[in-house]
Amino acid sequence: MAPGLGPGRPAGPLLVPERSRVVEGLRGYGLIVAMWIRATMTYRTSFFLSTAGNAALTLLDFVAIFIMFSHVDVLGGFTLPETALLYGSSSASLGLADLLLGNTFRVGLRVRDGSLDTMLVRPVPVLAQIAADRFALRRIGRTGQGLVVLGWALSALDVDWTVGKVLLVPVMVIAGAGIFSAVMVAGAAFQFVAGDAAEVQNSFTAGGNTMLQYPPTVFGKELVRAVTFIVPLAFVNWLPALHLLGRPDPLGLPGWVAYLSPLVALAVFVPASLAWRAGLRMYRSTGS
């Protein structure tokens, strides 16, 4: 009997520990990403122009907010720098998630054309292959412009800084990216069932990002509850930003909830990854 195999199990390769699968997935993801970055940097001028164009295009959302504040002093009780804090943090988080996992929206297309079959026979987890395939480094433009707006907002605001609040700023951006990433994985898993459902995934990511760019006080409490307790997008930036600004939460939650974003990201990613595995198990190929 092969070592490590109990009675009744067929002889063969040992079961790969979960940690090894994660390591192999990250390694495979890194190799594929490095390949696409090398290909991208072959045409450096094109890369810089497309990155600048990506940043300028996404910055138009903030231009619209800026024009809005040229006619009003406050929006839902928030000033322009306070709203810019929301815009910059949400845009940077989504930009980072889109850079790392944005290609998961192609799952439905791969299911329909059968190209997912080729990924199943490769010694790299399918999710890592899909996320890294056609890695678009130009998407860093969205993250960059979001960080610039966030930096301006923090410099313009009179925040009562503490060590916790200083650490909360990068944690807010990174944990927010984790939450958006989990939503992307869940949306990709849904495409195994619904087929052409990329826009459903987009409604929770791009649509959620647009919502988070505005103060929670302009929305009804029912919506705020939904994005806090059901799809916890409020932990991307609303709750941390309210704590930074010293503003009360519309739902009356305690201030320490603002520091739970990393735990929320992990809590959301677990069911998203389970949904992905379930979707992948039920995939039966196109037969072509």
Long-range contacts (C-beta under 8 A, 24 or more apart in sequence): 21-125, 24-123, 24-124, 24-125, 25-124, 25-125, 25-127, 25-128, 26-128, 28-123, 28-124, 28-125, 28-128, 28-129, 28-132, 29-124, 29-128, 29-129, 29-131, 29-132, 32-124, 32-128, 32-129, 32-132, 32-133, 32-135, 33-132, 33-135, 36-132, 36-133, 36-134, 36-135, 36-136, 36-137, 37-135, 37-137, 40-135, 40-136, 40-137, 40-138, 47-137, 47-138, 50-138, 50-141, 51-137, 51-138, 51-140, 51-141, 51-144, 52-141, 53-138, 53-141, 54-138, 54-139, 54-140, 54-141, 54-142, 55-141, 55-142, 55-144, 55-145, 56-141, 56-145, 58-91, 58-95, 58-141, 58-142, 58-145, 58-146, 59-145, 59-149, 61-87, 61-91, 61-210, 61-213, 62-87, 62-91, 62-145, 62-149, 62-213, 65-213, 65-214, 75-214, 75-215, 75-218, 76-214, 76-215, 76-216, 76-217, 76-218, 77-215, 77-217, 78-215, 78-217, 81-152, 81-153, 81-156, 81-157, 82-153, 82-157, 82-215, 82-241, 82-245, 83-213, 83-214, 83-215, 84-149, 84-150, 84-152, 84-153, 84-156, 85-150, 85-153, 85-154, 85-157, 85-237, 85-241, 85-244, 85-245, 86-212, 86-213, 86-214, 86-215, 86-237, 86-238, 86-241, 87-146, 87-149, 87-153, 87-213, 88-146, 88-147, 88-148, 88-149, 88-150, 88-151, 88-152, 88-153, 89-146, 89-150, 89-169, 89-172, 89-173, 89-176, 89-236, 89-237, 89-240, 89-241, 90-146, 90-176, 90-209, 90-212, 90-213, 90-236, 90-237, 91-142, 91-143, 91-145, 91-146, 91-149, 91-209, 91-213, 92-142, 92-143, 92-146, 92-147, 92-150, 92-173, 92-176, 92-177, 93-146, 93-172, 93-173, 93-174, 93-175, 93-176, 93-177, 93-179, 93-180, 93-236, 93-237, 94-142, 94-146, 94-176, 94-177, 94-180, 94-205, 94-206, 94-209, 95-139, 95-140, 95-141, 95-142, 95-143, 95-144, 95-145, 95-146, 96-143, 96-173, 96-174, 96-177, 96-180, 97-177, 97-178, 97-180, 97-181, 97-184, 97-205, 98-139, 98-142, 98-180, 98-205, 99-136, 99-137, 99-139, 99-140, 99-142, 99-143, 100-131, 100-177, 100-181, 101-131, 101-181, 101-184, 101-185, 102-136, 102-139, 102-184, 103-130, 103-131, 103-132, 103-133, 103-134, 103-135, 103-136, 104-130, 104-131, 104-184, 104-185, 104-187, 104-188, 104-201, 105-184, 105-187, 105-188, 105-198, 105-201, 105-202, 106-130, 106-133, 106-198, 107-188, 107-191, 107-192, 108-191, 108-194, 108-195, 108-196, 108-197, 108-198, 109-198, 111-191, 111-192, 111-195, 111-283, 111-286, 112-195, 112-196, 112-286, 113-286, 114-285, 114-286, 114-288, 116-283, 116-285, 117-285, 117-286, 126-280, 127-185, 127-188, 127-276, 130-188, 147-173, 157-245, 159-244, 159-245, 159-246, 160-246, 164-259, 165-243, 165-244, 168-240, 168-243, 168-244, 168-258, 168-259, 169-244, 171-240, 171-259, 171-261, 171-262, 172-236, 172-237, 172-240, 172-241, 172-261, 174-262, 175-235, 175-236, 175-261, 175-262, 175-264, 175-265, 176-235, 176-236, 176-237, 176-261, 176-265, 178-262, 178-265, 178-266, 178-268, 178-269, 179-232, 179-233, 179-235, 179-236, 179-261, 179-264, 179-265, 179-268, 180-205, 180-208, 180-209, 180-236, 181-265, 181-269, 182-265, 182-268, 182-269, 182-272, 183-208, 183-231, 183-233, 183-268, 183-272, 185-269, 185-272, 185-273, 185-275, 185-276, 186-268, 186-271, 186-272, 186-275, 186-276, 188-276, 188-279, 189-272, 189-275, 189-276, 189-278, 189-279, 189-280, 190-275, 190-279, 191-279, 192-279, 192-280, 192-282, 192-283, 193-279, 193-282, 204-231, 204-233, 208-233, 208-236, 212-236, 212-237, 212-238, 216-242, 216-250, 217-250, 221-250, 221-251, 224-250, 224-251, 225-251, 228-253, 232-264, 232-268, 235-260, 235-261, 235-264, 235-265, 236-261
